Amino acid sequence: MSKILIRGAKVLGGEPQDVLIDGETIAATARQGEIDWSGTGIEAADATVVEAGGQILLPGLVDLHTHLREPGREDSETVLTGTRAAAVGGFTAVHAMANTFPVADTAGVVEQVWRLGKESGYCDVQPIGAVTVGLEGKKLAELGAMHDSAAGVKVFSDDGKCVDDAVIMRRALEYVKAFDGVVAQHAQEPRLTEGAQMNEGVVSAELGLGGWPAVAEESIIARDVLLAAHVGSRVHICHLSTAGSVEIVRWAKSKGWNVTAEVTPHHLLLTDELVRSYNPVYKVNPPLRTEADVMALREALADGTIDCVATDHAPHPHEDKDCEWAAAAMGMVGLETALSVVQQTMVETGLIDWAGVADRMSFRPAAIGRLDGHGRPVSAGEPANLTLVDPAYRGVVDPAGFASRSRNTPYEGRELPGRVTHTFLRGRATVVDGKLA
């Protein structure tokens, strides 16, 4: 692999630097101009030059919550198309959720997904194993076998469904503790959300749609942080969406319990007011909440109560969304727009800086998932998993140009800031000038 010199990039938003990649590794970083062609300083005579021009250089982004659909729903997405979308969005690693067909509840299925990721070559794919057999919530899946497999599973989740049985949840937490695993919970009390179509509140009442109350999320989170503390294990809260959930997680962390949480980009920006359009593109689980919830989520991400941003990239074919609201599938694609939404909601509002973005979208999700080689500093000797972002760019979202196989984005026609110009996976460019390499 040849050398690559990224010239004049603002590493984590700081002063411009030159960054030299040699093979799979960052060979050197220096103030702009110190890496030269003369051979007297850091040798870069045979390097390909990327003129960053003050763009932001981040460690490769890591997503803790991606639905790649393969095996079983290749009409929505495949590992190849999903990882292409991830690369375009600046991600060098994604965690693939287990709700495939068949469910990723055995060593064989998680190894299949892991190998498909290796073959795609656009980003690393770390499978998430199911907590229970078939996501049915009745019997623990092969947690140990999945961990010991070639895929090395460390995160387990029945996402799409809640592990609502407290005894099963306790047993899962006890089991994964043996190998420092984590149970990632989709917090949704099923009896409280039967027939739910959107957030329960003023808008649902006016529209006559079945409500998904905040307490259905908050009650499960409260139970699970208590269980995690009792067992001494790790629990991660998927797609936290309410102000009340924020307070429960904040309280649990104040007790020193091993609790982490994620928020999606769409819950940082969109509200249930959009459902007045009856456009099923806004139908998602958990549902879009109120403006007050959105503001609470932003503040919690800024102060560290919420650890990271995760996309919950949920692709669906056209026919599953182009229908009446009640019949439509829940979910939104998010890999290709996540960083732009975070820039708009968190950076441009002054809540966090670009170093904060690196923390919430790379360092912390990699640490939660115990993912080696990702979420590392941009410094000499580290793996060259990098993302170069042009923050000055403004563009209207056009899903026709997505790398994802699906088009169910809530941002179509909306102007968003920022664009990933280059993504490097272990020194190899997967995206160049905003296009797949």
Secondary structure, DSSP 4 states (H G I P E B T S, - for coil): --EEEEEEEEETTSSEEEEEEETTEEEEEEETTSEESSSSSEE-TTPEEEE-TT-EEEEPEEEEEE---TTT-TTT--HHHHHHHHHHTTEEEEEEPS-SSS-S-SHHHHHHHHHHHHHH-SSEEEEPBPSBGGG-SSSB--HHHHHHSTT---EE--TTS----HHHHHHHHHHHHTTT-EEEE----GGGGTT--EESSHHHHHHTPPEE-HHHHHHHHHHHHHHHHHHT--EEETT---HHHHHHHHHHHHTT--EEEEE-HHHHH--GGGGGG--GGG--SSPP--HHHHHHHHHHHHHTSS-EE---B----HHHHSS-GGGSPP-B--TTTHHHHHIIIIITTTS--HHHHHIIIIIHHHHHTT-TTSS--SSTTSB--EEEEEEEEEEE--GGG-SSS----TTTT-EEEEEEEEEEETTEEEEETTEE-
